[in-house]
Amino acid sequence: MSGSRAARPAVATRLRRLRRDELPFDTVRLARYLIGKTLVHVTRGGRAVSGRIVETEAYPPRDPAGHAFRGHTASNHSLFLERGFAYVYFAYGSSFMMNVSSDRGGVGAGVLIRALEPLDGVALMRRRRRRTALRDLARGPGRTAAALAIDKRVDGIDLCGRGPLWLADAVRRRGSISISRRIGISRAVDWPLRFYERGSRFVSGPALR
């Protein structure tokens, strides 16, 4: 062995992938459950980029603010898959965002991943985001997708499967969960369906209560 220290294994390689039967059926319960869990993307070349989920928003069935509200279409098909699949869409003409499908097959509902605490691949996240501040790399749903190279190519991927993008167990015990109204929408704005880890500096929106 050479005198240089061996590279430290990525956090993601030491984590257990979540099974679908561990995911709650209820969208609101899933949004809470995902706080503290890990989102992992292994990019080309085998480089793992990952982060702790610290903020989510629930968009349950029949939610007027949800993409499923007007029915099943080709563009929102992944939102109607059974719980645990990625629904990726392009928003505001500038950013990809990712939901986790959250109900039974045929029922459109999802949990938006709003913010991550970076774990693996921080240098790669910084290059992708053209930012150096750790706090800002994945603080917001568009930033999260950019930092993890999430785009339409992974729309519909099974987040509980053996693919390159998956949900994993927590790296440590999560803190208390706080609840607030959702951010950046114009319908059902007062519904208390935003969840975040209390005290996390990586949360994207205000700590309302």
N, C-alpha and C positions, 0 to 999 in steps of 0.2 A: 504493500500500500504506500502511496506517495505521501509526502509530508503535508499535503493540503488536506483540510478537513472534508470529509464526504458531505455531499449536499444533503440538507435536511429534507426528509420526505414531505411532500405536500400534505397539508391537513386533510384534504379531500380523500387521499389514498388510505387514510386511517379511519374513515367514517363509514358507517353502515348506511346503505341506501334504504330509504323508507319504503315499506310495502304499502300497496293500495289499501289493504284491509286495516291499516293503521290510520288512514285519513278519515276524519268524520264526514258523514254524508251531508250534514247541515252546513251551508255556506258560511254562516256567521261563526259557527264552532271551528270550521277549518281556518278561517282568517285568524282566529286567536291561537289555534294549534300551531300554525306555521311560525309564529313569533319565536325566535330563538333557534329555529331549525336552519339548515345550511342549504344554499343553492350553489350547485357546482356546474361548471362548463369546462370540459376538456377540449381544447381547440386543436387544430391541425398541428402535428408535431408532438402531441401528447402533453401539452402544457395545461396544467389545471389552474383555473381561476375560480375563486369561490368567495362567498361572504355569508355572514349570519343575517338572517332576515330579522329586521328590527321594526318594520312598519308594513302594514297591509291595509287594504280596504275590501270590504265585502260587497258584492253585487248579486244579491240573491234572486231567485226566480221572480218574475213579474216586477222587477225593480225598474221604474221609468228611466233611471240613469244608466242602466246596464245595456250593453250592446245586444243582448238577446231579447230585449223588450219588443221589438218589431218582428220577431220571428226568426226562424232558421234560414240562413242564406249561405251562399258559397263562401263569402268572406268571413262569416263568424262560425263556420262549421265546427271548429275545434272547441268552441265554448259549449257545444252540445254533446261532447263526448263524456264518458263517465269520468268521475273525479280523478284528478291526478295527471291530466294532460296539459301541455302548454298551448295557450291561445295568445298569439303574438299579432299585434296590429300596429299600424303607422298612425301617429297622432300629430295634429297641429302642423302637418307638413314638414316636420323636422325630426321626430323621435319615434323609435320603436318602444313599445311597452309590452309587458307580459303579465297575463293572468294565469292562474291555475284553475282548470275546470273543477267544479265543486259539487256536482250533484250526480244523479243517475243519468245514464245515456238517454239522450233525447230531451233532457231538461236543461235549458240554457241558464247557466249561472257561473260566476267565477270570483276569484280572489286576486286582486291586483297586488303585485309585489311592488311596494312603494320605495323601500330603501333597504340597503345592506350595510353591514359593517365589514369592510374588506378583510379577507383572511389570506388566501393564496393569490399569487400572481399580481402583487401590488404594483410592481414596476411595469408590467404589461398594461394594467389598468391605467396607469399614469400616461403611457404613450397613447393609448386609445382615446383617452379623455383630454389629452393635452393640458393636464392639470397636475400639480404636485401635492396639493393639500389632501392628506388622507381623508379627512372628514367629508370632502366634497366629491370623492370619486364615484360613489353610488348613492348619493343622498337625493333621491327622487326617482320616479319610475323610468324616465327617459335616460337619466344618468346610469341607472342600474343596467339597463339593456345595453348601453354603449360600452360600459366597463367590462361586461361579460360577453360582448360580441353576440348578443341575442338579436336576431332579425327573423324575417319570414322563412328563412331556411329551416328554422327549428319549430315553426308553427305546427302543432299537432303531434309533437314528439311526446312519448310516454315518459313522464318524469319519475315514474317508479320502475322503469325498465332498464335495459343495459346500454342505452344510448349515451351520447356525449354530454347531454344536459340532464341533470337529475336533482332530486331532493334528497338530502341526507340528514342524519340525526344531528343533534346539537353538539357543539364542541364544548359547551359548558352550560351550567344551569342558567336559565334566563331570569331576568329581573321581573318585577311586577309589570302588569299590562295596564295601560291607560286607554281610555276610549274618548273619541271626539266625533264631531260631524266630519263628513268627507270634504275633500279639497278639490277645487278646480272643476266642479260640475255645476250645471244650472238647474237640474231637476233633483227633487228629494234631497235638497242640500242640508237639511237639518237632521237627517237620519243618522243616529250614532253608530256608524259602521266602519270607522277608522280605528285601527288598533296599533299601538306602538309600545315599545319597551321603555318604561319610565326611566328617565335619566340618561338615555343613550344620546350621545352627541351626533350620531349619524342619522337621526330622524329628520325627515325632509320638511315637515310642517310644524306649526306651533303646538306647544303642549297646552291644549285648551283647558283640560281638566284631568 
